[in-house]
Amino acid sequence: MTQNILYYGDNLDVLRRHVKDESIDLVYLDPPFKSNQDYNVLFAEQNGSKSKAQIKAFEDTWRWDQEAAETYEEIVEAGGRVSQVMQAFEKFLGQSDMLAYLSMMAPRLIELQRVLKSTGSIYLHCDPTASHYLKMLMDAIFGKQVFQNEIVWCYKTGGATKRRFARKHDILLFYTKSETDYLFNPQKEKSYMMHTYGFKKSDFQTDESGQYAWVIAKDWWEIPSVGSADKQRLGYPTQKPEKLLEKIIMASSNEGDIVLDPFCGCGTTIAVAQRLNRHWIGIDITHLAITLIKHRLHDAFGATISYQVIGEPVSLPDAKTLAKEDPYQFQWWALGLVGARPVEQKKGSDKGIDGRLYFHDDPVSGKTKQIIISVKAGHTGSPHIRDLRGVIEREKAEIGVLISMEEPTKHMRTEAAGAGFYDSPWGKRFPHLQILTVGELLEGKGIEYPPPSQVNVTFKKAPKTREDEDKGQGNLPLKKKQG
């Protein structure tokens, strides 16, 4: 059976190293692009307060720099239609940030064309800022003859201004690998605006909105975005609604097929593919996203879901390499091992705190309690224990944890023991200040506190998937066919 896989790493490298030619049935990608804008991941607090912890997951700004110039040159020197269209972009756009973005996308789209089966499809999600350039690039890579649809996804939230018409839509570019021999399951939708020609009287039905008939779905989709009150909302800035991915996955794949999302973010594609009995491959470049996806899958499908994570450290040498190459990614990975949430480091705020973990253990008051976490990849000593103890007292936290790459000294353990205990209303005592090494975490040891399976409220839980849930949800497939 095909293995579901979650990769941590650069999707270009992962595609080249791990994904075979013509092995994928469906690709959906939502590559980040908002000129001069940072994406900040907003995780809703679970302690009843109005504050929010912000973590910069990635800077969504593509700059024309030395790396972009080298990538552009590689594409141009490879020749062919892609080289020609990139040279045309350079003449029109100049050495701009948009050209840097297109230079980043070109080799990735080339790899996605390679891994797609002859019967496969790709949906490229973008906004009107870059959709016209991306369509030309897709024409060069896939061929204009296999362009099937420009799908308009409309929504009601955001985009309002008095300076122009409100911007309320995204674009999905739908291409296939072959011109005729591709999988497509036509979808139906209700139509209230239609001529009677071609319909029998028995075709019409009536509901609260009026008389309608089921017709072939159009390339204009009105699907609500994930609003602040939506039960799907996990706090990820670019989170897409599950109904959008349902529509795509139902139309362009069958049960048992393989769905790939190379920019998988908070894992909506993966969660929907799992629910619709597809196999899946997800790739993301931040450990923050990987941690969020693992929580989402566990909450939605329980501990029985089977998948493999590749690219995360599995040994102490791996962890040391990650710490050396990218300290922030190491920190996010280490916090993920204990189910904690990172804290954005801002001047004058949250000093000495790398992560927080919230829990409930008092059924009478219902008070949310917290664990403060500090992560140290380098040398540690007793002063770090004393500093953490001061932070715990300042924050009025129940427990503090130092995650250390090095083994703690005898004096560090003595300092930690001197902090005493936290007495849970359940009648159990837990060390007020705890030290965990990365090696211990890799062996499965965790923070000592009331059972996380019952009381951990650090991350907002994804809705649990029911076995009897309607897999179509508004999309009634017609007879499946090729071409």
N, C-alpha and C positions, 0 to 999 in steps of 0.2 A: 504494500500500500504506500502511496506517495506520502512523504513526511511533510507536515506543516512546519515552516521554518521562519524564524524571526532573526534577521541579521542586524548586528550593530556595525556600522561603518559607512564609508563613502559608497554610494550606490554604483558609481562607475566601476570602482574596483571590485565590488561584490558581483556585479553582473559579469564582468570579464573573467573572474576567477571561479565562480560557483554556478552560474546558470547556463545550461547547455543550449545549443542551437535548437530552435523549433521545439521547445519544451513547454511553452506557456500558451494557455487558451485565451486568456483575457488580461489586458493590462489597463489599469486605471492609475493615473498620476495627477497630482495637484501640486506642481512645483512652486515653491515660494517665489513671489515677485510683487513687491510694493515699493516703488522707488523711494529711497531715503526714509524708510520706515523700519523701526525695530519691532520685532514680535516679542512681546512679553507674555509668558505663560501665566495666566491668572488662576490660581487654585483657590476656590472658595474656602474660607475658613469654616471649620466645623464646631467652633466653640461658642457660637452665638454672637460673636462680635461682628462689626461692620467692616473691619479691616481686611485687607487681602495681602497675601504674600506674593510678591512678584519675582519671577525668575526669568532672566533673559535666556531663552532657549537657543536662539540663533539670531544673528543680525541679518535681516532680510534685505540687504542692500548689496547689489553687485557692482563692484567698482572696476573701472578699467585700470588695471595695474600690470605689473610684470607677468604675473601668473596668467591673467586673462589674455595678454598679448601672446604668450607662448602657446596657450591652448588654441587661439585663433590661427596662429601660424601652422600648427600641426594639422588643423582641419583643411586649411588652404593647400598645403603641400601634398595632402592625400589625393587631391584632384577629384574629378567627377562633378556631378550636379550639386552636391553639398558645398564643395569648394566654390563653385560659381555663385551660388546664392549668398554665401557668406561674404564673398568679395563685393557683391552688389550691396549687401547690408553695410559694409564698411564705407563704400562710396557715399551712400545715402545718409547713414547715421554718424559717420566719423568714429573715432576711437572713444566711444561713449559708454556709459553704464549699461545702456540697452544692448550694445554690441557685446559687452562682457557677459550679460545674461544669456544671449543667444549662443555665444561661444561655449558657455557652460552646458547649455541644453543640447547642442548638436551631437557631441559624442555619446551622450546618454540615450538620445533618441535612436541613434544608429545601433546601439547595443540592444535596445528594446525591439527594434525591427528584426534583429538577428534571432533573438530568443523566442519570438512569436511563431506559433504554428501556422501552417499554410491556411488553416481554417479559422485563425484567431483574429481578434479585434483589439484596438487600443482606443481609449478615451482620454484625451488630454484636456484637463480642466484648467482654465485660465480666465483672466478678466479682459475687458476690452482694451486695456493699456497695451497688452502685448499679443492679443489673439491674432491680429492680421499678420504680424511677423512670424509667429509660430506656425500659422497655416502655410505660409510659403516654405518654411523650413520642413514641415511635414510633407508637403508636395515633393520636395527635393529628395527626401529620404524614402518615403513609402511609395510615392508616385501619385500624381493628381487623379489618376484613373481609379484609385481605391479609396478616394474620399467619399464618405457616405452621407454625413450630416454635419451641419453646424447646429448644435443643440443649444437653445437658450434656456437657462435655468433662472426663473424669476422668483423673487422673494419680496417681502414687504418691509423688512427692517433695514435701517441704515441708509446712507447715501443721500439724505435730504439736504437741500441747499436752496437758497434764493437766487443763486447765480446761474442755474441751468436746470434742466429736467432732472429729477431725482434718479440717481444711478442705482437700479434695483435688479441687476441681472449679472450672471456670469456666463461664460461660453464653454461648451464642451465640443472639442473637435473629434469626431468619430471617423476613424480610418480602419480598414481591414488589411490583412496581409495579401490576400488575393482579390482579384477583380470579381469573381463570381462564386467560387467554392468556399464560402465562409459561413459560419454558424450564425443564425439569427432567429430568435423566437419572437415573432410579432406580438406586441402587447396591445391590449384594448383599454379604452378609457371612455368615460361618459361624455356624450356630446349633446348639448342643449341647443346648439345653433346648427341647423342642418336642413337640407331640402328633403322632401319626402321621396324624391326620385331614388330608386334603388332600395328602398325600405318597404317591408310589408307592415301592415297594421300591427301584427303580432311582435314586430321588432321593438316597438315603443313601450317604455315603462314610465311610471310617474313617481316622483318623490317630492320632498318638501320644496325643492328648487324648480320643479316643473317637469315637463315631459322630455325624456331623453332616450337615446339609443346607444349601444356599445359600438364604438368605431375604432379603427386602427389608430394607435397613439401617434400624436404629432411630434414635431421637433421643438415644441415650445412647452416647457414643463413648469408648472406653478407648484412649487413644493416649499413649505415654510422652512426658513433657516433655523438653526439651533439657538433659540432665544434664551434669555437669562432664567426663565422659569421652566424651561423644558426639562423633563426628567432624564433626557439623554445627556444633558450638558455636563461635561467633565471639567470645564474650565480651560480647554485648549483653544487658542485664539483662532485657528483655522478649521475648527471641527465642522465637518459636513453632516447633514442629516442622514440617518440611515435609509430613509425612503429614497433618497437620490441614488445611493449605491445599490439598493434593492432593484431599482428600475434598470440600471446598467447590467448588473450581474444576472438578473433574470432574462434579459434580452439577449445577451451575448455569451452565455455559458450554460452548460447543463450540470446536473449533479455529478460529482466526481472529477470535474474539470479543475484546472489549476489557475488561480487568480493571483496576479502579481501587482503589488503597489510599492514602487521604489522610493516614494516619499511618504511613508505611512503614518507619520505624526502620532495622533492618539489612537489610531488603529480602527477607524470606522470601517474601512474596506475589509479588514481582517475579520472583525466581529460579524459583519453581515455575511461574508463568504462562509464562515464557520456555521452560522445559523441556517444557511441555505444549502448545507452539505456539499460545499466546494472545498477543495484543498487550496492552500494559500501560501504565498511567500511575501513577507513584509521586510522592508529595509528602512532604517533611519540612522542618522548620523549623530544623534544625541542619546546618551544613557537615560536622560530624563524622559524622553519619549518611550524608550524601551520599558522602563519601569512602569509608566502609566499604562501601557498596553498590557503588560502582565497582570496588573491589578484589574484592568477592565475584563480581560478574558476569564480570570478567576471569579470575579463577581457575577458575570453573565452566564458562565457555563459550569462553574464549580471546579473542583479539583480533578475531575476526570478528564478534562480536555488534554489532548496529547499534542505537543509541539516541541520543537527544538530551538534553542537560542544559540546562535553562532556569532563569535566576535567579542563576547564578554570575557573578562579574565576568569580562568578556571584554576589558576595556581598562583602562588605568591610571586614568582618571576613575571607572570602576565600582569599582575596588579602593579608591580614596580615599574614595568615598561609603560603602562598606561599613565601612572603618576608622573613619570618623567616626560612623556610626550604631551600630555594634556591634563594639568592638575585639576581643572574644573570638571572635566569628564570623569576623572578618578573620584572626585568628591561626590558627584551625582551617583556614580555606580555604587560606591560604598554605602551611601545613604539608602539606596534602593535595596541593598541586602537586608536592611533592618526595617524596611517598610516606612522610612521617614521621608519627609518632604524637604527639598532644599530651601534655603533662605537667601534671597538676593542680598549681596553685600553692598550696602550703601553707607556713605560716610556718616558717622554719628548715629547709626541705627543698627541694632542686632549685632553689636560688636561681640566677638567671641562665640557666635552661634552660626553653625554651618547648616543645621537642619533641625526640624521639630517633628515630634510625633505626638499625636493627641489620643487620649483614651478616656473611656467612661468606666468607672468601677463603683459608683455610688448610686444605687437605684432610688434612694430617697431624695437626694438633692438634684440628681441628674447633672451635676457640675462636670464640665469638661476639664480634664487635667492634662498636663503636658510633660514631655521629656525633651530636654535640651541636648543636642548632639554637637560635638566638635570633632572634626576629622583632621588628623595629622599624618601627612605622607613622609615627613622627614624626621629629624631627631626630636625625641620627646623627653621630658623630665618632670620632676616634681612641680616646678613653676606652672606647667600647663594644668596640672591637677588643681592647684590652688586658684588659678585663674578661672577654671571651669566652676569650681565651688562658689566663687564670687558671683558668677553669672547666674547660677541656679538660685542663689539667694536674692539677687536683683530681680529676676524674672518670676520669683515665687513658684518655681517648677518643682514637681514632685521627685523627679529623677534626672540626673545628668549622666551622659555617656561620652567617654573619650574613645574614638576609633583610631587605633594607632597601627602604623606599618611595623614599627619595632616592638619587641617584647618589652613590657613595662619593667622598670627596676623595682627592687624591694622597697625603696623609699616611696615610689609612686603608689604602690599597693597599700603601704601604710597610710599615706595621705588620704587615699580613697576610703579606706576603712574607717578613718576618723570622722568621715562625714555622717556616719550613722545610717539609719534606715527610714524607708517610707512604709508606714503601716496602712495597708489597704483595709477599707471597711469590710472586706471579705475575711479578715482575720489572718492574712498572710503578710509577712515582712519581705521587703525588697531593698537591696543596697541603694542608698541615696545617690551614691556616685559609683559608676561602674566603668571598667576598662575592658575593651574588646579589641583584640588584634585582628588584622585582616585575615591572617591564617586561621583564626578561630571562626570567623564569619564564613570562610570558604568551607570549613568543616561542618557547618550547619548550626553553630552556636549563635544565640541571639540575645537580645536585651531581656533581663529579668524584670517582668512587670505583669500585671493581670492579663490573662490569656488574650492575645491579639485577635484570635478568631471570633471572640465575643465582643470585644470592647474597642478595638482600634478604629478610630474615626478620622484618621489623617487624610485619606483621599475620599472624595465623593464617590460613592459606589455607582457603577453602571447598573442599569436595570437588568434583572435576571431574565434570561431567555426561557420561555416555557416551551416544552416539547410539542404542545399542540398549537403553538403560535402560527397564525396565518403567514405562510412564507411568501405569498404574493403581495399582500397588503395593497390592494388597489390596482394591481396589474394582473389581468386575467389572460394568461398566455393562450394563443391560438395554436394550431398544429405546428409542431416544430419542423423546421425544414432547413436545408442547405441552400444558401444563395438567395 
